[in-house]
């Protein structure tokens, strides 16, 4: 379960030691980003905690393991937003707390996974804090987040904090090449912030072709002869993902202007660094970051219109 993802091994091995010695904390905060396979850690921990035969690994054969396999274990509880884009409510946390103070259905430990933890609204976070201050017996709370800074400091202080380590780009490339049995362009892990599974999906879904088209149109636009409408439509298909590609191109170009060269920089960044000034690239990347945050926080916005407005700024400075 963990073995296909070697970057998870260090955390999992330490968790297993704690489980084996019956010293696993009752509240754990796992900091991780999308594309690192943290769900494999959650699954491995869940099966280990609830297994009736082993302490640190699910056996796969006992009644508990069979219930986990069928997603019907009565002592496993996952608290998530009820709808995409919604918060985890205080009612959900209160229900979680009520169950936590009841007896285990199968007489063993109970596990409560709250994911993504940063989606708890303030009343929900306060309700959870009260539970963590006086935790029920034989319960483990696992909070999973990619934005730990947004959580209440008092909640963080009640949890043992773990972070999924990020492998370096060369390790990701090696893993991808072994998995795919083909060469991998060095810029791909960089484009997805080093997330191995995101890089794998990028390749398997043939997104390199889409990226190349967007990069080419962006460079044309920087030179003053691009098609804003066409580029805006391309980006709007997957706005957050494709705008993040552009953000990497812009920031790579800025680094190149300062003489910083890395083999994994985006292919078009060198051309862009020669087409625009540093101040222009810096301003556009900051504006882009603001746009990305807006689109991430408000799903109902007209992405294509906002993207088009941002793209028009590329015509505000003549080429060097």
N, C-alpha and C positions, 0 to 999 in steps of 0.2 A: 504493500500500500504506500509506504513512504519511499521504498527503494527506487522507484523511477525518478524521484526528485531529490537528488543528493544534497541540495542546499537546505533541505528540511532536516537532514539527519542529526545535526548538532543539537537542535532544540528537542527533537523526539527522543534522542538517547538520554538527555538529562531528565526529561519528563519520565521516562521509563525507570530511571534510578529512583526518583521520588515515589513513583507508584509501587515499586518493588519493596521499598522500605516503609510503605504506608504513611509517607510524609508529604503527599501531594497537597498543596494549599487548597483551602475551600473557595478561594477567589483568585482567578488568573486573568490577566489582561494580555491578549495577544495582539501585537501591532504588526500589521502586514498590509501589503497593497495587492490590488487585483493582478492576477497573472502569475502569482508565485505558488499557487496550489495549496494555500492554507487550508482549504477544505479537506485535504488529505490528512493534515494534522488533527483537525477537529474530528474527523471520522475515526482515525486511529485511537485517539484519546477516548472517544465515546465507547468504542468497542472494548477497549482495555478496562475502563472504569466499570462497565456493566457486566463484563464476562464473569461467569460463575466458576470457571476453572483456573484462570490465570490472573495474576495481579497486574502485569504490565503489558499484556498483549491479548487481543481477542483470540479465542481458540477457534472460532468459526463453527463449532459443533454444538455447544450447549444451547439451552432454551433461550437464554438472553441473546446470544449471538444470532440465533435464528430470527428472533424478534427484531433485532437491529437490521438484519438483512431485508426483512419485509417492511421496514419503516413503521413498526407498530409497538415498539417497546414502551410500556407505560411509565417507566422511570427516566425516559429521555425526553427533554422538552426544549424546543427551539423557539425563541422569541424573535420575531422579525416584523417589519412593517406589514400591515395587513394588505396594503396596496403599494405599488411602486410609486416612489416619490413622497409617500406619507411617513409620519413619524411613528415611533414605538410609543404607545400611549400609557398613561398611568394605570388604566384599567388592565392592560396586558401585564404590566409588572405586578400589580396587586394580585392578579390571578396566579401568576408565577409564584408569588410569595405564599399564597394560601396553600398551593400544592406542596411547596417546600416544607411547610410545617406539618404536613400530613405524613402518615407512615408510607414507607416505600411499598410499592405494589408487589415486588418480588423479594423484599427483605434485604436488599443490598443498597449500594450507593444510588444517589439520584444526580443527574447531570442537567444543568440548565445553560444552554448556549444562547447568548444575546448578541445578535449580529444583524446589521452593523451597529455597534454600541453607540456610535455618535448620533444615531437617529432617535435616541430617546429624547423626548421633550423634557422640559425642566421638571414638571411634576413627576414624570416617570423616573428621572434620575434621582430625585429626592426620595422617592419610594424605595428604589433599589438600595440607596445609601443606608436607609434604616435597616434593611435586611442584612446588608453586609456588616453593619455595626454589631448586630446580634445574630450571627449566622445560625441557621438550623443545623442540627447534627446530621452527619452522613450525606451532606449535599456539597456539590461542587458547582460554582458559577464560573463559566468561561465567557469573557467579553472579548469580542473580536472587532477590531477597528483599524481603519487606515488613516484616521485623524485623531490621534490620541490627545492632541493639544486642545481639542474642542470639548473633551470630557471634564467633568467637575474634578478639581484637584483632590477633593475629599474621597471621591470614588477611586481615583488612581492610587491614592495612598493606602486604600484597603485591599488592593490587589497585588499579587506578585506579577511583575511586568516582564514580558518576553517579547522579543522582536525577531521576526523571520529575517535572517541575514541575506543581503543581496550578493550573489556571486559576481565576480568581475566579468567583463564582457567576453574575455577569451574563454572562460569556463562555460559561459552560456553558448557561445558559438560551437565549442567542442561538443556540448551536450546535444545541440540541435543537429549537428552533422552526424553524430552517432545515431541519433533517433531517425533521421531522414535519409541517411546514407547518401548525402549529396553535399556539395560545398554551399556555404551560407555567406551572403554578403555581410561584411563586418558592421555596416551601419544599422542593420535591422534591430539588434538588441538595444542599441542606443536610442532608436526611434520610439521604442516602447518602454523607455526608462529601465532597461535591464531586466524586465519581467520575462522569464523563460517561456511560460505558457502563452503569453501574449505574442511573443516572437514566433512561437510555433504556429499559432493561429494566423498570424500575418502571412507566413509562408504558405501554409496549407490553403488559405483562401485567396492566394495569388494577389495580395494587396500591393506587391511591388510595382505592378503595372499601374495601379491607381495612383500610388505615390509618385511614380515617375511623371505621370501626366500632370499632376498638381504642381510638382516642383518645376516642370518645364514652363507651365503657364505663369507661375509666380515670377520666374526669371524674366519672361517676356514682359510682364507687367512692370517689373523693376526697370526695364530698359525703355519703357514708354510705349510698347506696342502690343500689350496683352489685351485679352478680352475679359473684362470684369464680369459680365453676365455669365459667360461660360464657366469661368473659374468658380464663381459663387455657387452655381448649380452643382458642380462637382463636389465642392466642400460640403454643401448642405445635405448630401446623402447621409453622411455620418459626421455631423459638425464638430463634436468635441474631439473625436479621434483625429480627424483630418486637420483641424486647426492646431492640434498639438504637434502634428508633423511639421506644420509651417513654423511653429514656435521653435522647434529644434533647428530648423534651417537658419532662422534668424539669429539665434543665440550662437550657433556654430560659426556663422559668418562674423559675428562680433569678436569671438575668441581668435579667429584667424587674423583679424586686423590687429590684434595685440601680439601676434607672433606665436600663439599657442596652437600647435598642430597635433591632432590625434588621428590614428588610422581609421577610427570608427565614425568620424564626422560624416554628416549627410553629403551625398555626392554633389549637390548643387550649391553647397555653402561657399565654396571658394569663388565660384562665378559671382554669386550675390555679394560677397565681400568686396569685389572689385567694382560692382555696379552702383553701390550705395555707400554713403558715409556712415561712420560709426554712430553718430548722433541720430541719424535717421533710423538705423536698424534698432538702436536702443529704444527709441520712442515707440516704434511700431511693435516691438516685442512686449513692451509694458502695456500698451493698449490691448494687444492680443490676449495677454494674461488676464486683464480685466474682463474682456469679452468671454473668455473661457469660464471664468468664475461665475459670471452672470448666467450663462447657458447651463452650467452645472447646477446652479441653485434654483433656477426658475425654468421648468420644463415647458411652460406654455408660451415662451417667447417666440417671435418670428425669427428663426435662426438665419434664414436666407437674407432677409432684409438687413439684419445686423452685420452679417458677414460682408454684404455688398458695401455697406457704409464704411466698414473697416478697410476694405480693398481700395476704395476710392482714395484713401490717404496715400497710396503708393504713387499717385500722380501729383503729390504736393511738393516733390523735390525733383529736380532734373537729374539725369544720370551724370555720374562723374566722368 
